[in-house]
Amino acid sequence: MKCRIKEIYDENQGRYGYRRIALALRREGGALNHKVVQRLMNVLRLKAAIRVKRYSSWRGEHGRAADNILQRNFKASRPNEKWVTDVTEFAVNGRKLYLSPIIDLFNNEVISYSISERPTMPMIDEMLIKAFARMDPNSKPVLHSDQGWQYRHRWYQYQLRDFGVTQSMSRKGNCLDNACAECFFGTLKSECFYLGKFKDIDELKDAIEDYIRYYNTRRISLKFNGLSPVEYRLKFHPLRI
């Protein structure tokens, strides 16, 4: 069993802790308690990645802030009901890279994202266009963010209204109001960025895109009883994109 634990750990590049490895074993028909897996991982000296600090896009009060409609109610009963977004920053050899995703709270799937060397409005536009393409005629999602300048921009707010998306914003300086986006960034950085060695931002961009595919389709979730985000969505909504 130690060998299989080590294989699962290596297959996921050190991203799984003892709880996820226990779930992975259960999917294969194993029945080890997570505490047993934890002890065996300690014997094998296997440690999951650790999370580090966040990037802030706050630049003062420019534009209009929206109400906090989400109110930390992160549960969604169907796809395209509640979305969250934010921007995070990476640095490699003195150059920076920014990621802007939209996450569907129904299954924590990254439904859209854009990557750029600068945190600009075109980056946000690209992300929105991809997300809007996933909406069906009955979709009326709430899109929650912090109070970063991008989300107070007139063009951003116009596009949301035009597509029937309700804007929601965290209270100023309260990262817990957008905890799901923060959680994804912490997971991404601990399981991808901090585990890798990148010679330049092009290599990092490829790694981020590979990780998002892995996260959506293969990375099992404790919340969804061992299913990946896409597996969970297809289980309940098999006809959706």
PAROKOL-570369 format. One record per residue (C-alpha): x, y, z; residue in three letters. Coordinates in steps of 0.001 Angstrom, whole numbers, padded with zeros to 6 digits, always signed. Example, Ala and Ser with C-alpha at 12.3 -4.5 7.8 and 13.67 -1.06 7.14 Angstrom:
// residues 2
+012300-004500+007800ALA+013670-001060+007140SER
END
This chain:
// residues 241
+000000+000000+000000MET+002926+002352+000619LYS+003952+001921-003006CYS+000498+002885-004289ARG+000370+005919-001973ILE+003735+007042-003335LYS+002534+006451-006920GLU-000605+008572-006399ILE+001487+011288-004750TYR+003956+011304-007660ASP+001236+011094-010344GLU-000213+014312-008942ASN+003207+015936-008541GLN+003017+016206-004774GLY-000280+018098-004852ARG-002348+015585-002875TYR-002407+015460+000896GLY-003514+012445+002903TYR-007255+013114+002549ARG-007173+013240-001260ARG-004920+010216-001451ILE-007391+008328+000764ALA-010185+009318-001651LEU-008103+008259-004649ALA-007539+004861-003033LEU-011268+004572-002346ARG-012005+005208-006034ARG-009776+002238-006808GLU-011592+000007-004332GLY-009247+000501-001391GLY-010581+001135+002097ALA-007774+002787+004067LEU-008839+005332+006677ASN-007416+008798+006006HIS-005587+008690+009344LYS-003811+005517+008263VAL-002866+007199+004990VAL-001554+010161+006968GLN+000651+007912+009097ARG+001989+006093+006041LEU+002727+009392+004311MET+004642+010512+007389ASN+006662+007294+007233VAL+007350+007956+003544LEU+008083+011628+004305ARG+005523+012813+001768LEU+004214+016330+002325LYS+001606+018207+000306ALA+002414+021681-000999ALA+001946+024788+001185ILE+000112+027997+000232ARG+001511+031508+000266VAL+000310+035154+000034LYS-002128+036866-002355ARG-001958+039658-004954TYR-004129+042771-004542SER-005617+044750-007445SER-006866+047592-005204TRP-005946+051042-006600ARG-008311+053304-004741GLY-011967+054149-005226GLU-012328+054628-008987HIS-015748+053951-010492GLY-018810+052550-008786ARG-018764+049674-006317ALA-021550+047075-006485ALA-023411+045656-003496ASP-022244+042457-001850ASN-025066+040301-003169ILE-023285+036995-002628LEU-022870+037629+001127GLN-020494+034653+001487ARG-023219+032257+000345ASN-020942+030120-001801PHE-023422+027300-002433LYS-024969+027027-005899ALA-027695+024576-006910SER-026920+024574-010652ARG-024212+025627-013128PRO-024060+029307-014138ASN-025857+030435-010989GLU-022925+031940-009069LYS-019513+032846-010436TRP-016483+034371-008727VAL-013440+036059-010231THR-010190+037728-009215ASP-006689+038380-010544VAL-003493+036846-009226THR+000150+037611-009954GLU+003212+035452-010644PHE+006860+036486-011049ALA+009638+034642-012901VAL+013130+036114-013331ASN+011942+039675-012889GLY+008960+039376-015252ARG+005340+039135-014147LYS+002361+037143-015352LEU-001284+037647-014385TYR-004133+035144-014348LEU-007801+036113-014367SER-010245+033177-014048PRO-013981+032797-013531ILE-014953+029941-011230ILE-018443+028415-011150ASP-019450+027827-007532LEU-021683+024893-008478PHE-018645+022665-008948ASN-015624+024987-008495ASN-014773+024548-012173GLU-012651+027176-013903VAL-015072+027946-016738ILE-013022+030753-018263SER-009643+032397-017845TYR-007130+034699-019469SER-003395+035128-018920ILE-001427+038295-019622SER+001835+040045-018806GLU-000160+043067-017615ARG-003426+043213-015610PRO-005348+045170-018253THR-008975+045487-019309MET-008382+043456-022526PRO-007354+040567-020278MET-010635+040896-018370ILE-012607+041230-021625ASP-011134+037992-022960GLU-012148+036178-019791MET-015703+037558-019941LEU-016207+036663-023611ILE-015256+033047-022916LYS-017586+032894-019917ALA-020521+034458-021770PHE-020144+031789-024476ALA-020983+029130-021876ARG-024284+030730-020886MET-027575+029343-022138ASP-030601+031634-022692PRO-031865+030996-019162ASN-028559+031700-017418SER-028595+034736-015110LYS-025449+034335-013025PRO-024188+036520-010221VAL-020513+037387-010803LEU-018699+038237-007576HIS-015308+039936-007246SER-013358+042165-004908ASP-013318+045948-005397GLN-010329+045924-007760GLY-010192+048688-010350TRP-011062+046311-013210GLN-014434+045488-011677TYR-015325+049143-011056ARG-014589+050002-014686HIS-017570+051251-016713ARG-016887+048903-019618TRP-016787+045846-017340TYR-020045+046836-015666GLN-021685+047587-019022TYR-020813+044130-020361GLN-022281+042414-017322LEU-025539+044319-017690ARG-025634+043635-021433ASP-025416+039867-020863PHE-027814+039797-017924GLY-025125+039105-015328VAL-025640+040560-011851THR-022524+042120-010348GLN-021562+041515-006724SER-018545+042871-004837MET-016787+042074-001598SER-016644+044671+001118ARG-013514+046785+000932LYS-010446+044971+002243GLY-012354+041801+003154ASN-010775+038871+001296CYS-013063+036350+003032LEU-015978+037711+001000ASP-014279+036186-002064ASN-012822+033166-000298ALA-013478+030698-003132CYS-011338+032630-005600ALA-008624+033010-002963GLU-008791+029282-002264CYS-008298+028434-005936PHE-005296+030747-006209PHE-003766+029211-003104GLY-004244+025732-004538THR-002849+026717-007947LEU+000248+028341-006506LYS+001008+025623-003999SER+000418+022755-006449GLU+001819+024309-009629CYS+003861+027472-009217PHE+005807+026719-006040TYR+006444+023110-007032LEU+007946+024006-010405GLY+011090+025689-011680LYS+010342+027928-014644PHE+012988+029502-016869LYS+010599+032159-018211ASP+006973+033286-018175ILE+006167+031397-021388ASP+007025+028157-019651GLU+004972+029231-016639LEU+001982+030086-018854LYS+002042+026596-020362ASP+002230+025089-016868ALA-000740+027150-015644ILE-002851+026090-018622GLU-001896+022448-018065ASP-002738+022767-014375TYR-006176+024277-015038ILE-007001+021343-017336ARG-005785+018958-014635TYR-007726+020824-011927TYR-010979+020760-013904ASN-010872+017201-015209THR-008639+015071-012975ARG-008015+016631-009559ARG-010410+014963-007143ILE-012334+017103-004686SER-013041+016300-001053LEU-016198+018418-001291LYS-017504+016347-004214PHE-016688+012968-002673ASN-013742+012162-004885GLY-015015+013585-008193LEU-013246+016245-010215SER-015189+019465-010972PRO-016085+018308-014499VAL-017058+014818-013288GLU-019349+016387-010697TYR-021000+018663-013270ARG-021521+015848-015766LEU-023024+013649-013069LYS-025895+016101-012558PHE-025934+018036-015843HIS-024580+015699-018547PRO-025757+017819-021472LEU-023906+020988-020471ARG-020659+022071-022107ILE
END
